[in-house]
Amino acid sequence: MKKIIFFLILITFIPIIFGLGFYLGEDYGKEQVRLFQPPKEVDFSLFWQAWNTIYQRFPNREKIDFQKMIQGAISGMTESLEDPNTRFFTPNETKEFIEGMKGEFEGVGMKIDIRNDQLQIIAPIKETPAYKAGLRAGDIIIKIDGISTTNMPIIEAVTHIRGPKGTKVVLTIFRQEWNNNREIEIERETIRIPTVSWELKEENIAHLRIYHFIERTETDFREVASEIIRSPAEKIILDLRNNPGGYLDVAKDITGWFLKRGQIVVIKDFGQDREQKIYRSKGPSRLLKYPTVILINKGTASGSEILAGALRDNRDIKIVGEKSFGKGSVQELINLDDGSALKMTIANWLTPKGELITNKGLNPDILIEKTEEDFEQGKDFQLNKAIEILR
């Protein structure tokens, strides 16, 4: 009789406990990931139909890697958005991406992106194999080791180009000034990304170069800025040429050295009638008093465009050089449970005056383009013009 009573109690409470657990679990899930229910016209059963068909009909069932199938499905979702900056990273790719943002990796040393459906070099990093091989901002990578880059995702291209120190990669490059494509063989090295450097020009002009906005850039910039303040420098050339960007927060904090506290640095626009987020300078404003000229080129992108746009809009600082790359979208790295991640576009950024830079770039006040001859002879008329303006 006791066993019967226990059994009746058990079968009565199991559905209640299960139902309560499902409710709490569902509620917790909504709180954590805010699960989006697709519209009714979306037939999600097609996914499971394809999944089951593969499992039932594929002849080598023992070779099926279900985790890879899931990752492939997520990759397909991101690719369907047709946004070259939104990508799914496997755990290994996530690790490589994070290591690259710390400033050291093995490869050839350049930033790439997709522009007009072509794999393009944003900027080679100074003194790296890519830089020494003569690669330039704006070069189009047609092939990597003979593999066509047509429709190749950025992360796949990065995987092909990077590799162990001492190995080689052959890039087929198109450049407008050339009559034919050229194959350039480059030996990979350990790349340590430079962040900031400066030198004194004309006795009182600080030529300040920012190469990248990575983790240590802010610390390095603080040291260099202090050196400039203690030096005889009275004016600054802020050189952002071939700076492909990096962390938004780093670019925003460095911008605060050149602006008054409270001035707008950048506006983050989330679209879809969502409220914009305005980022304002928090100082320290210690370089505010210095007359400044900015240098940009085709390799000036993302965070460096934010810095240049903020100084132009707030202080009417003159910009010299070439039209910038035009990467005005904000990406966020969202970690997933298995160590993989989504690097996805979450917003567009606007200059303080509300100008959208995506696919447009910043136009210089004084246009000076570097020619093939200038590169070969080491001439820098852009820098010379900035010195002339400040002089």
Secondary structure, 3 states (H helix, E strand, C coil): CHHHHHHHHHHHHHHHHHHHHHHHHHHHHHHHHCCCCCCCCCCCHHHHHHHHHHHHHCCCHHHCCHHHHHHHHHHHHHHHCCCCCCEEECHHHHHHHHHHHHCEEEECCEEEEEECCEEEEEEECCCCHHHHCCCCCCCEEEEECCEECCCCCHHHHHHHHCCCCCCEEEEEEECCCCCCCEEEEEECEEEECCCEEEEEECCCEEEEEECCECCCHHHHHHHHHHHHHHCCCCEEEEECCCCCCECHHHHHHHHCCCCCCCCEEEEEECCCCCCCEEEECCCCCCCCCCCEEEEECCCCCCHHHHHHHHHHHHHCCEEEECCCCCCCEEEEEEECCCCCEEEEEEEEEECCCCCECCCCCCCCCEECCCCHHHHHHCCCHHHHHHHHHHC
